Amino acid sequence: MSKPKVVVCDHIHQAGLDMLANDDQIEYVFAADIDKTALLDVIATADIAITRSSTDVDDKFIAAAQNLKAVIRAGVGVDNVDIEGCSKEGIIVMNVPTANTIAAVELTMTHMLSCMRMFPYSHDHLKNQRIWKREKWYGYEMKGKKLGIIGFGNIGSRVAIRAKAFEMDIVAYDPYISPSKATDLGMEYTTNFDDILACDIITIHTPKNQETLNMLDVDEMAKMKDGIVLINCARGGLYNEEALFDNLKSGKIRFAGIDVFNKEPAINHPLLELDNIIVSPHLGANTFESQYNIGTQAAAQALNAAKGIEFKNAFNLPIDENKIPAFVKPFLELSQKTAFLAAQINKSAVKSIKISAQGDISAYLKSLMTFVTVGALTESLGEILTM
């Protein structure tokens, strides 16, 4: 009997590669350095594929991968994976959702400190221009400043804890959490977005979806207090980039720390022309510890999937239509869409879910509950939510 084949399509940490190479129960193929067209031939006989942002799991990839059972996206985002297309072909899609949490949290704090004290600019002044001019570099202390955090989940809440150590006042805005998650930490919770706009610093930590795209736009920026500092180390496009440019140029926004852009690489972006912005090239996961975590967790998930042990952090539940009655699938899809619509209308924290069914479909109530739950939580959790 042939061993299941695991193909690594993009570079991951060597520790993860070693885990795969040292497991004699699988066939391991390293294909990160070959042309993406040639990769299609390699993937044709793969059972499991590990990918990152360099490989698009699109219709061509899916069509070529005739034996593929699972794709592990070594990272958080799955923008380059056609999840629906994978589901139709019975391919399970997984990711590594928490491996880079601390890296993203600490990068946010780095940008915040850099904006308040202009460290990159003073460093350049002395190191590269050899100018010693202390009076040019007066910054601001973080103590006593009010920090507005949009999105109080895995990353946002950890940023809040670190900011509190700087004796900042924290205001959390996240309509999908219980207020006690913030208030139990001695922080303020608000459902009024204007409270966030009144802060001295704003940082955002949300998924990118229709609700959060351009969440700070022209109107919101007009309401902000003069001299505010904005931080975005989450996803490009959460702040309207044109409005951000205009308000930085006018001085309404005193400084901004930006790690992510709408279109990347952003080497010719207008924001780079400004002198009151700190930028980095999407470094949220760029720590050695984070890369180790991503590589080893992705490898572990690949090994478990190859052996049929578990499919951890699966986004989808591919439906084998040969194993369920034909009438069930439309109910599953309808229940998920109905719950998603209800969450969009309600826009509040989901505390409990109850479903009922009559007739033949009532035998599949447990499956219906899974799809209803995913539909209800997708609005608030976005890409970190799995089946």
Secondary structure, DSSP 4 states (H G I P E B T S, - for coil): -PPPEEEE-S---HHHHHHHHT-TTSEEEE-TTS-HHHHHHHHTT-SEEEE-TTS-B-HHHHHH-TT--EEEESSS--TTB-HHHHHHTT-EEEE-TTTTHHHHHHHHHHHHHHHHHTHHHHHHHHHTT----GGG------TT-EEEEE--STTHHHHHHHHHHTT-EEEEE-TTS-THHHHTTT-EEES-HHHHHTSSEEEE----STTTTTSB-HHHHHHSPTTEEEEE-S-TTSB-HHHHHHHHHHTSEEEEEE---SSSS-TT-GGGG-SSEEE-SS-TT-SHHHHHHHHHHHHHHHHHHHTTS--TTBS-----TTTS-TTHHHHHHHHHHHHHHHHHHH-S----------GGGGGGHHHHHHHHHHHHHHHHHGGG---
